[in-house]
């Protein structure tokens, strides 16, 4: 009996060598068909957009453009990848030859990262040889999906917190290490805090000031809660942030007051406490009163315990005396709306001087033809509505910007702090009703008359009656 090869991979982490073949086989067979038919030089335009608004959302925030551009610039098929396709008959000889020389030579237009957008609006438009855009299908959809999903979720928590600090610990309880990094990046862009050194190292950002969260395991490892607080305070004076509900909550608060008095004699202080169980509103009120009576109004209160934007909003409406909110599980799972239907559709095919607008006519899943642009209108400095039209029209400020032309990058990728500032400016210009956490509103997005006319021409060409 022949010896079987080990099924244990070199690493269970997703590696760069996995990326180019992380695609359904149909993408490769479609390219093989086009190559066999001599269609490889036809120029195709593809649109990437979200088909429907996820539940409970009034707007979306675009993420992943930096990752898209850097990925496309580096996209090559290695000899090992091509050999794998050849060995397992997943590519024809012509496709193998094509992949050996692959390099993106087309154009990419996209909205800036951090742009607020709405369903049906192309956020990326790619024009180039038909196989090029096709081979990037899953990469583009996955990249925009993950980054936008987290950014659109975390920004809601930030809105719910108002001017208070929001810690988005989206790196905890995630489905993979890669999604943890995307969640951390999205949290930073949204203006939230996190404390994962890997994120700050990866993006060459200064990490936040060190603090000691004496969490439950730390406290339980000492004979008493008070001893745990004192030990942490000795090593991290002025940076102590213990949990006070490991055992009895009220005794935990009393123990913290004891330590605060001891630190005060040394001209030191307790930074804050964490409450992550029970009735957060009542417990925050109790702790705040206890600290104020003891003469420690500077001790801040951090609330956790499966918080999301809805719970934070409810706590804020009750005027809960919290200074900081922390959300982890609800963010890492995007629990209220984990699905975002990203689609990537071919919209035009050009063969020499012949241009064919292409549209999908399936009921409920229609797509519009032609090279499109998204225009944003403003009234008194705020968004008043968007128009999806054809390139060359002018219905407001064009949102799709040129980023790659003929395979060359023409867009300077911004610093993360620049993207963060842009997101905040976008929020200021978004009408207040769309920032609602628990009410839904539909933002006006219309289709230009020229685009509607082109769509009806395609329907007529294919014999559609409706």
Secondary structure, DSSP 8 states (H G I E B T S, - for coil): ---------S-SS--HHHHTT-S-HHHHHHHHHHHHTT-TTSEEEEEEEESS--TT-S-EE---HHHHHHHHHH----HHHHHHHHHTT-S-HHHHHHHHT----SEEEE--TT-EE-TT--SEEEEEEHHHHHHTHHHHHHHHHHHHHHHHHHHHHHHHHTTSEEEE-TTSS-S-HHHHHHHHHHHHHHT-B---HHHHHHTT-------B---HHHHHTSSSHHHHHHHHHHHSTT-BEEES-SS-HHHHHHHHHHHHHHHHHTT----EEEE-SS-HHHHHHHHHHHHHHTT-TT-EEEE-SS--HHHHHHHHHTT---SEEEE-HHHHTTTT-----EEEEEEEEEETTEEEE-----TT-----S-EEEEEEEETTEEEEEEEEETT--SSEE--EEEEETTEE-S----HHHHHHHHHHHHHHS-GGGG-SS------EEE-HHHHHHHHHHHHHTT---
